[in-house]
Amino acid sequence: MEVFNSSSDIYQILTEAISEGIVVVNEKQIIVATNQSLNSLFGYKKDELVGKSLNTLIPEKYHHNHSSHFKSFMNESTKRQMGHGRDLYGLKKDGSTFPVEAGLNPFEIYGKRYVMALIIDITVRKEQELEIQELNTELEGKIAERTKALNESILKLQKEVEKRKQAENKIKESLRKERELSDLKTKFLSLVSHEFKTPLSGIFTSATLAGKYTKEEQQEKREKHIKTIQNKVKYLNNILDDFLSIERIESGKVNYKYSNFPISKVINEVIYGANMLLKEGQIINYPEGIDTIVISFDEKILELTLTNLVNNAIKYSSENTTIDIRVTEEGDQLIIEVEDEGMGIPAAEQKHIFNRYFRAENALLNQGTGIGLNIVQNHLENLDGTITFTSEENKGSTFKVTIPTMGNL
Ligand code: ADP
């Protein structure tokens, strides 16, 4: 073909001036022209490739694939880069292969179609890519290693922080206990000085007055004062007992003693003791139908519980009111309720009632320490019982104690 004749000046000038390898093939994939760069790239002499199949320049294993690509390319006839994500290789005359990049340019001359391929040797670029890839892999490895080491350090740090937190909590806890103990002591001292003062001066007055009644006919008056003294001493004794109870509950030194006893026995004792405290016109309604009830429980604790509730009912109610004690059995539970018509507990303060030392605003004019209900609740919890209440200010309160009756039977 005249136009590709290597002696054609234009062709010579155009192709030899280009540093990329140029190969022109016809429709049958026969090489019709090459330039000097292509010849030296593939190791051929001038014109040695002309007339040979394009496959001469392609490693054997790509022949088949290349052939089908070539045909569809010929049909589309648009200029484009070859390869599309695949690595392309060229085959040198000496049989060695090397990576190439190829740009394809179809064209038509005198009614015949040709393809001009521009070939670049990309061995160096590939090597660099590989190097970069290796570097990247190495870098990623290092990053992974560092991340692992960092994660381990973080884990260690977290553990250390956790340990320190635990240690801090322990210190805080013992500080809290220490503070509570010192609070207890302070409270005890202030309670003793406050709560003991009134009864002690009462005792002193009664004792002084009793001493003045020297005549025989004044025996009744003397007895009245002696009774007052006895009551007040009992009251002081109760406060001291409460403090001892707290100490024993706190240190876990309470030994509960189960025994079988009729519930009426405890109720009688409680009401007998409470009668001395009743205000003018106050009455206690004895529970009905309890004569046959025998339970197994800690008798002393039950007595302490009911004494507390009944004494509170008396203390926080005015004259001429009624206190109801009700006892019911429900399955293997015994329910004892103490209802009064007293001042009640303000709704906002009800949630604090079982807290140690807590006393409601409306109760502050009455003597008290705020310890009783706390102790009762602690004991009942230890014995699988419960204590709850409902109360309405200025209407009255109902305290409800539930205990298991089968305890140790
Ligand atoms: P104290 O009676 O010595 O103050 P308690 O622990 O027995 O201590 O009672 C705590 C608080 O609960 C009382 O100060 C009072 O405010 C309230 N409270 C207990 N029982 C009654 C009741 N029956 N009616 C009204 N308030 C009560």
Boltz pocket constraint, residues with backbone or C-beta under 6 A from the ligand:
constraints:
  - pocket:
      binder: B
      contacts: [[A, 308], [A, 309], [A, 312], [A, 313], [A, 316], [A, 340], [A, 342], [A, 343], [A, 344], [A, 345], [A, 353], [A, 355], [A, 358], [A, 359], [A, 360], [A, 361], [A, 362], [A, 363], [A, 367], [A, 368], [A, 369], [A, 370], [A, 371], [A, 372], [A, 373], [A, 374], [A, 397]]
      max_distance: 6.0
